[in-house]
Structure formats: C-alpha cells, structure tokens
Amino acid sequence: MTPATTDRPDDMPGPAPVSETRLSAVMFALAFAYLLVLAGLIHRAPQSTVSPLELELMYGALLVLWPAFVIEAGVAVIRRVPTVSLRTAVLRGLLVVLIPSMRLGWVHPTTDQVWLPWLGWRKPGKALLKRLDRAFGGPMLLFAFLILPVLVMEYVNLVKTDTSPAFSLALDLSIALIWVAFALEFVIKVQAAPSALGYMKDRWLDLAIVGLPTLEYVLTRWVDAAPLLRLLRLGRAVGPQQLGTMGKAYRLRGLMTKGWHAFLLLEGMARLTGNSPEKRLRKIDEQIAELEEQMADLRVEADDLRKKIAAKAPVGGQQAVGSG
C-alpha cells in the first residue's frame, strides 16, 4: 500500500521547536521596533527642528534594544545546526549585531530557515521570494502612491517647516513611515533571495532608496569631523544644514522614483493579464528548454544502461544453453 502524500510548498520546511518559534516572533517584533526608531532618527536628526529630548529618547531606545540582538546572535552561533558552518553562522550573527534591522529576514543558524509572520518557518530561495513578491505587491503600490501628497507638501510649501514644528514633525514622520515600508521589504527579500548580492544588483534602486537617507544622516551628523571631507574642503563649502537639504532632496527623488517604478510594475501586470502574452510565453519556453535538457540527460543514462544490459545478455544465454 502506497503511503498517502501531502502537497507542500517548495519553501515549506519541517517543523521547528516551539520555543524557537516563540523566540523568533519576539525578536521579529523587536527588530521591527528597532527599524521604526532608526527611521525616526534618520529622518529627524538632520532637521533643525529636532529637540534634544527627541534625540536622547531615540538614541536610548536603540541602545536598550541592541543587547537583545547581540545575545541572540551569540547563542544562535553556538546552537547552529550541522548544515550551517561556523563561518556562515558567525557572518550571519555579525550581520545582525552590526545592523539589527536585518534580523527581520534573518536566516536563523539554529534552523537554517527564515521565520516570518503569517508564514512561519520558510526555506530561503526562489519559492519564498516569489511568495514575498506577491505579498508585498499591493502594499508597496499603496506606499508608492502615498509619496505623492508628501512631495506636494514638501515642495509647495503650504506651511513653512521653520515656523511650524508640528508640520515639520508630521512631514518627517510621513517620509519615515514610507522609508520603513521600503526598508522592511528590502531587508526581508535580500535574505530570502538565493543570492543576496544578485538581488541587490538586480534591485539597485531599492538599495539606493533605503541607503541614501542613511548616508544623509551619517554625513549630516559627522561631516565636520570627517578627515576626507575636510581634505576635499567639502565641509567648508557645504554646511550641515545645506547638506541635510540636499540629502532630503535625494531621498524624495528616490522615493518618487520608487513610485514611478511601482506604476511601471502595475502597467506590466496589466499587460501580463491583458493582451500581451510575451512574458508568459518566454517563461514557458524557458521551462520547456529546462525539461528538454533533463530529458536529454535521462536518455543518455538510459542508453548507457541498455548497452550494459545488452553486453551481459549473450553471456548469460550461452551459460544457460551449456548447462541444459
């Protein structure tokens, strides 16, 4: 009797310990909280309207959350599964220690899998990346549209940010939330992809959108102390306030480009489901070519087996006749 089988997704692994699942859910929540605070710091610290109390609270929150990621990373390296080498486990741990937000899509060394809300434990790879593309598709379109009113408020200057701290705070928080959405998508997908470097190369625009505000924050806070900038006399030519304005312009331009990219994706999906089957045909041709290659390999192996069987057959027949 043939045992019954169940269909399982390609990215669905075996069951993980309950304690590990609960811990991963807590750490995911802490990583998301860290990302929120980091977004507030990146988008508020360069502004002239930020108060010292705001900065102290954000720096304090990051400092309080950071040890949890250090402890988990150290324990995960020690308890890694045999399929994960020590070098790989250490590199994964350092990634989280240096950039705690990367914990959101972390390939955990104790399971060699990714834990995500609503999905649970999943194996990183193409199957998971396709599932994430479908999950993030709609929400990212929404956030792409949300940048449009932010751009209007920023450039029309209906209310001066210098004279209205509340409006400045609301504007910065709006941009920060949009950045959080893009950063959340990027840090999860880049670790779920079969190749992180390949994903970043293909999605260089997403990397720029997430990285430019961070670069702005770093340059704005430490421009006067950077020896290279002083050597190039950039620190004297451009002050922190002007550099912050330039950084915001680049950030908004990147977000606007992301919105345009989302519109292009929307149009592409419409063509895919409408009157243009070229992309679908291309995928089918690729699958046919792959299957034909596999069939060719199987035919070669089958021919070798037939030759071996044919070479042995006459000898067996002569022995059978002689013994009769």
Backbone torsions as a table, in degrees:
resi	resn	phi	psi	omega
1	MET	NA	127.9	-178.5
2	THR	-78.8	127.8	-179.9
3	PRO	-65.1	147.3	179.7
4	ALA	-70.6	141.3	178.9
5	THR	-117.8	153.3	178.4
6	THR	-119.7	141.0	177.4
7	ASP	-74.9	128.0	179.7
8	ARG	-125.7	141.7	176.5
9	PRO	-61.0	154.5	-178.8
10	ASP	-62.3	-27.1	-178.0
11	ASP	-96.3	5.8	-178.1
12	MET	-87.1	114.1	-180.0
13	PRO	-88.1	-176.0	173.8
14	GLY	-74.6	172.3	-178.3
15	PRO	-65.3	143.1	178.1
16	ALA	-107.1	158.5	178.2
17	PRO	-56.1	142.2	-178.4
18	VAL	-62.4	-40.2	-179.5
19	SER	-62.3	-38.9	179.6
20	GLU	-68.0	-36.3	178.6
21	THR	-66.0	-44.9	179.7
22	ARG	-63.7	-42.5	179.0
23	LEU	-63.5	-40.6	-179.9
24	SER	-65.2	-36.0	176.8
25	ALA	-64.1	-41.9	178.6
26	VAL	-65.6	-44.3	-178.3
27	MET	-68.1	-32.6	175.4
28	PHE	-63.1	-43.2	178.4
29	ALA	-63.1	-41.0	178.6
30	LEU	-66.3	-38.5	178.2
31	ALA	-65.7	-37.4	177.4
32	PHE	-67.7	-39.9	176.1
33	ALA	-62.5	-40.8	177.2
34	TYR	-61.2	-41.5	179.6
35	LEU	-64.1	-39.5	178.6
36	LEU	-63.1	-46.3	179.6
37	VAL	-64.9	-41.4	178.6
38	LEU	-61.7	-39.9	177.6
39	ALA	-62.6	-42.5	177.0
40	GLY	-62.0	-40.7	-179.9
41	LEU	-67.2	-44.8	-177.8
42	ILE	-63.2	-38.8	-173.1
43	HIS	-95.5	-12.4	179.9
44	ARG	-105.7	-35.7	-174.6
45	ALA	-58.7	-39.1	-178.9
46	PRO	-72.1	-8.9	-174.6
47	GLN	-85.0	146.8	179.1
48	SER	-72.7	-18.3	-177.8
49	THR	-86.6	-4.8	-179.2
50	VAL	-70.1	142.0	-179.8
51	SER	-97.5	154.8	177.3
52	PRO	-58.7	-33.5	179.2
53	LEU	-64.4	-40.6	177.2
54	GLU	-58.9	-47.8	-179.0
55	LEU	-62.5	-42.8	-179.8
56	GLU	-62.8	-41.4	179.8
57	LEU	-65.8	-42.3	-179.2
58	MET	-69.0	-45.0	177.2
59	TYR	-62.0	-39.4	179.5
60	GLY	-65.0	-40.7	179.4
61	ALA	-64.4	-42.7	178.2
62	LEU	-63.4	-38.8	-179.6
63	LEU	-67.8	-35.7	-179.9
64	VAL	-71.8	-37.6	-177.0
65	LEU	-76.9	-30.5	-171.1
66	TRP	-58.5	-42.9	-177.6
67	PRO	-59.1	-30.1	180.0
68	ALA	-61.8	-39.2	180.0
69	PHE	-71.7	-35.9	178.1
70	VAL	-64.0	-45.1	-178.2
71	ILE	-65.2	-46.2	-179.1
72	GLU	-62.6	-41.5	-179.6
73	ALA	-62.3	-42.8	179.1
74	GLY	-63.6	-43.8	179.2
75	VAL	-66.3	-38.5	-179.4
76	ALA	-64.4	-36.8	178.1
77	VAL	-64.7	-40.6	-179.4
78	ILE	-69.0	-38.5	-175.2
79	ARG	-97.4	21.4	-177.0
80	ARG	-62.1	151.9	177.6
81	VAL	-77.4	158.7	-177.0
82	PRO	-60.0	-25.4	-179.0
83	THR	-74.7	-10.5	179.7
84	VAL	-106.8	120.0	-179.8
85	SER	-71.4	162.4	179.5
86	LEU	-62.1	-41.9	-179.8
87	ARG	-61.0	-46.0	179.4
88	THR	-63.4	-43.1	-179.6
89	ALA	-63.8	-41.1	179.4
90	VAL	-65.6	-42.5	178.9
91	LEU	-62.9	-41.6	177.2
92	ARG	-64.2	-39.4	178.3
93	GLY	-65.6	-42.8	178.3
94	LEU	-63.6	-34.4	178.3
95	LEU	-58.9	-44.6	-179.1
96	VAL	-73.8	-36.8	179.4
97	VAL	-64.3	-41.8	-178.8
98	LEU	-79.0	-36.4	-179.5
99	ILE	-130.6	82.9	-175.9
100	PRO	-56.2	-26.4	179.1
101	SER	-63.5	-24.0	178.5
102	MET	-67.5	-10.8	176.0
103	ARG	-63.1	-19.8	-177.9
104	LEU	-60.9	-39.5	179.5
105	GLY	-117.1	30.1	-172.2
106	TRP	-66.3	132.8	170.6
107	VAL	-82.6	101.2	-169.3
108	HIS	-68.9	126.6	-179.0
109	PRO	-62.9	-25.1	-178.7
110	THR	-78.0	-14.2	178.6
111	THR	-129.4	-17.4	-174.4
112	ASP	59.3	34.4	-178.3
113	GLN	-139.2	170.8	178.7
114	VAL	-110.7	134.0	173.6
115	TRP	-104.6	128.4	-179.8
116	LEU	-134.5	145.3	177.2
117	PRO	-58.0	142.3	179.2
118	TRP	69.7	-19.4	178.9
119	LEU	-105.1	-28.0	-177.0
120	GLY	75.2	-149.6	-179.4
121	TRP	-77.9	132.0	-179.5
122	ARG	-138.9	148.8	175.5
123	LYS	-82.2	130.8	176.5
124	PRO	-66.5	146.3	-179.7
125	GLY	152.0	-169.5	-175.0
126	LYS	-63.4	-39.7	-178.1
127	ALA	-62.1	-45.7	179.0
128	LEU	-66.8	-39.3	-179.4
129	LEU	-63.7	-39.5	176.7
130	LYS	-64.9	-40.3	177.8
131	ARG	-63.3	-39.9	178.9
132	LEU	-69.3	-35.4	176.3
133	ASP	-59.8	-42.0	178.3
134	ARG	-68.3	-39.4	-177.3
135	ALA	-68.9	-39.7	-177.3
136	PHE	-85.6	-12.4	-173.3
137	GLY	-56.5	-56.8	-178.6
138	GLY	-64.1	-52.7	179.8
139	PRO	-57.7	-38.1	-178.8
140	MET	-70.3	-29.2	172.8
141	LEU	-63.5	-40.8	178.3
142	LEU	-62.4	-46.8	179.5
143	PHE	-66.8	-30.5	175.6
144	ALA	-64.1	-38.9	177.5
145	PHE	-70.0	-31.9	-177.0
146	LEU	-65.9	-21.4	-179.5
147	ILE	-69.8	-23.3	-176.6
148	LEU	-63.0	-51.3	176.6
149	PRO	-64.4	-30.4	177.0
150	VAL	-64.5	-43.0	177.7
151	LEU	-63.1	-39.2	178.5
152	VAL	-62.7	-47.1	179.5
153	MET	-62.5	-35.0	-176.1
154	GLU	-72.2	-43.7	-170.3
155	TYR	-98.4	-24.6	176.2
156	VAL	-74.2	-29.4	178.5
157	ASN	59.3	50.1	175.4
158	LEU	-63.9	-33.9	176.3
159	VAL	-129.4	130.4	179.9
160	LYS	-73.0	127.1	179.9
161	THR	-67.4	-28.4	-179.4
162	ASP	-68.8	-31.5	-177.9
163	THR	-97.3	-7.3	-178.8
164	SER	-133.5	90.4	178.7
165	PRO	-59.5	-34.2	-179.6
166	ALA	-65.0	-42.7	178.5
167	PHE	-65.9	-39.7	177.9
168	SER	-62.2	-41.9	178.7
169	LEU	-63.7	-45.0	179.7
170	ALA	-62.1	-39.8	179.9
171	LEU	-66.3	-44.2	179.9
172	ASP	-65.4	-39.7	179.2
173	LEU	-66.7	-36.4	177.8
174	SER	-63.0	-46.7	178.5
175	ILE	-65.0	-38.6	-179.8
176	ALA	-63.5	-41.3	180.0
177	LEU	-65.7	-39.4	177.0
178	ILE	-64.2	-41.7	177.9
179	TRP	-62.8	-39.2	178.6
180	VAL	-59.7	-41.8	179.7
181	ALA	-61.1	-46.4	179.6
182	PHE	-67.2	-39.6	-179.8
183	ALA	-67.1	-40.4	178.7
184	LEU	-61.1	-45.5	178.4
185	GLU	-61.7	-43.5	-174.5
186	PHE	-68.0	-47.7	-174.3
187	VAL	-68.1	-28.1	177.8
188	ILE	-78.2	-45.2	-176.2
189	LYS	-70.5	-35.8	-176.1
190	VAL	-65.9	-28.2	178.4
191	GLN	-90.0	-23.3	176.9
192	ALA	-79.2	-20.6	-176.9
193	ALA	-69.3	152.2	177.0
194	PRO	-59.6	-33.4	178.0
195	SER	-135.1	117.9	-179.1
196	ALA	-65.3	-42.6	179.9
197	LEU	-65.6	-40.5	177.9
198	GLY	-64.3	-38.3	178.8
199	TYR	-66.2	-43.9	-180.0
200	MET	-65.5	-33.1	177.5
201	LYS	-67.6	-42.4	-179.9
202	ASP	-72.8	-33.3	-178.0
203	ARG	-110.0	48.4	-178.0
204	TRP	-62.5	-28.7	179.1
205	LEU	-67.0	-41.0	177.0
206	ASP	-63.0	-40.9	178.2
207	LEU	-62.0	-41.2	179.7
208	ALA	-66.2	-39.1	-179.4
209	ILE	-63.9	-39.5	179.3
210	VAL	-77.4	-35.6	-172.9
211	GLY	-83.7	-31.5	-175.7
212	LEU	-62.7	-44.5	176.6
213	PRO	-61.5	-36.3	177.3
214	THR	-65.2	-42.5	177.1
215	LEU	-62.8	-38.9	177.6
216	GLU	-60.3	-44.5	-179.6
217	TYR	-61.5	-46.4	-178.1
218	VAL	-63.2	-46.5	-178.3
219	LEU	-66.6	-36.8	-178.5
220	THR	-68.6	-38.8	-176.3
221	ARG	-78.3	-30.0	-172.9
222	TRP	-124.9	20.0	-176.9
223	VAL	-63.2	-37.1	-178.2
224	ASP	-72.0	-22.6	-175.9
225	ALA	-99.2	-2.6	-176.3
226	ALA	-81.3	116.5	-178.8
227	PRO	-60.4	-37.6	-178.4
228	LEU	-65.9	-41.2	179.5
229	LEU	-67.5	-37.2	177.4
230	ARG	-66.8	-37.7	179.5
231	LEU	-62.4	-39.1	179.7
232	LEU	-84.1	-0.4	179.9
233	ARG	62.2	21.1	177.9
234	LEU	-72.9	-33.0	179.8
235	GLY	-64.0	-30.0	178.4
236	ARG	-83.6	-32.5	-176.9
237	ALA	-76.7	-34.0	-177.4
238	VAL	-127.4	118.6	178.9
239	GLY	-80.1	168.8	-179.8
240	PRO	-57.1	-39.5	-178.5
241	GLN	-64.5	-44.5	179.4
242	GLN	-68.0	-37.5	178.7
243	LEU	-65.4	-37.8	176.2
244	GLY	-62.8	-40.0	177.4
245	THR	-64.1	-42.2	177.8
246	MET	-63.6	-41.3	180.0
247	GLY	-63.6	-40.2	178.3
248	LYS	-64.6	-38.6	178.4
249	ALA	-62.4	-43.1	178.0
250	TYR	-65.0	-38.7	-179.5
251	ARG	-63.9	-47.7	-180.0
252	LEU	-64.8	-36.2	177.2
253	ARG	-64.1	-40.9	178.6
254	GLY	-65.2	-41.1	178.0
255	LEU	-66.7	-38.1	177.1
256	MET	-64.4	-38.9	176.5
257	THR	-63.6	-37.5	176.7
258	LYS	-63.2	-40.2	176.9
259	GLY	-61.9	-42.9	177.4
260	TRP	-63.0	-39.9	177.7
261	HIS	-61.6	-39.0	179.0
262	ALA	-65.6	-38.8	176.5
263	PHE	-61.7	-39.5	179.0
264	LEU	-65.4	-39.9	177.1
265	LEU	-63.4	-40.4	178.7
266	LEU	-62.0	-43.3	178.1
267	GLU	-65.1	-39.2	177.9
268	GLY	-62.5	-41.4	177.4
269	MET	-64.4	-37.8	178.6
270	ALA	-63.8	-40.2	178.3
271	ARG	-68.3	-36.6	-178.3
272	LEU	-64.5	-38.1	-179.8
273	THR	-93.4	-0.8	-177.4
274	GLY	-104.7	-121.2	-170.8
275	ASN	-101.0	11.4	-176.7
276	SER	-123.0	94.4	-177.3
277	PRO	-90.2	16.2	-175.0
278	GLU	-60.6	-45.1	-177.3
279	LYS	-64.9	-42.2	178.8
280	ARG	-63.3	-41.9	178.4
281	LEU	-62.8	-38.8	179.0
282	ARG	-63.2	-41.8	179.2
283	LYS	-65.5	-40.3	179.1
284	ILE	-64.7	-40.7	177.9
285	ASP	-61.8	-39.9	178.2
286	GLU	-64.2	-41.4	178.5
287	GLN	-66.0	-40.3	177.8
288	ILE	-62.1	-43.9	179.7
289	ALA	-61.9	-40.3	179.0
290	GLU	-65.5	-43.0	179.2
291	LEU	-66.4	-38.3	177.9
292	GLU	-63.7	-37.4	177.5
293	GLU	-64.9	-41.3	177.5
294	GLN	-65.2	-40.6	178.3
295	MET	-63.3	-39.1	178.5
296	ALA	-62.7	-42.7	177.8
297	ASP	-62.8	-40.3	179.6
298	LEU	-67.0	-37.3	178.1
299	ARG	-64.7	-41.0	177.7
300	VAL	-61.9	-45.0	179.3
301	GLU	-64.1	-40.2	178.9
302	ALA	-64.8	-40.3	178.2
303	ASP	-62.9	-40.4	178.0
304	ASP	-62.4	-41.2	179.5
305	LEU	-66.5	-38.2	178.9
306	ARG	-64.0	-41.2	179.3
307	LYS	-63.7	-40.2	178.7
308	LYS	-65.2	-41.1	179.8
309	ILE	-67.2	-41.5	179.7
310	ALA	-65.2	-35.1	179.7
311	ALA	-68.4	-30.4	-178.9
312	LYS	-86.5	-23.8	-173.1
313	ALA	-61.4	-48.3	-178.7
314	PRO	-61.2	-38.7	-179.6
315	VAL	-61.8	-43.2	179.9
316	GLY	-65.6	-37.0	-179.7
317	GLY	-67.0	-40.6	178.8
318	GLN	-64.1	-40.2	179.0
319	GLN	-62.8	-38.7	-178.4
320	ALA	-66.8	-39.1	179.6
321	VAL	-68.0	-42.1	-179.1
322	GLY	-62.9	-39.3	-179.1
323	SER	-70.7	-24.3	178.6
324	GLY	-76.3	NA	NA
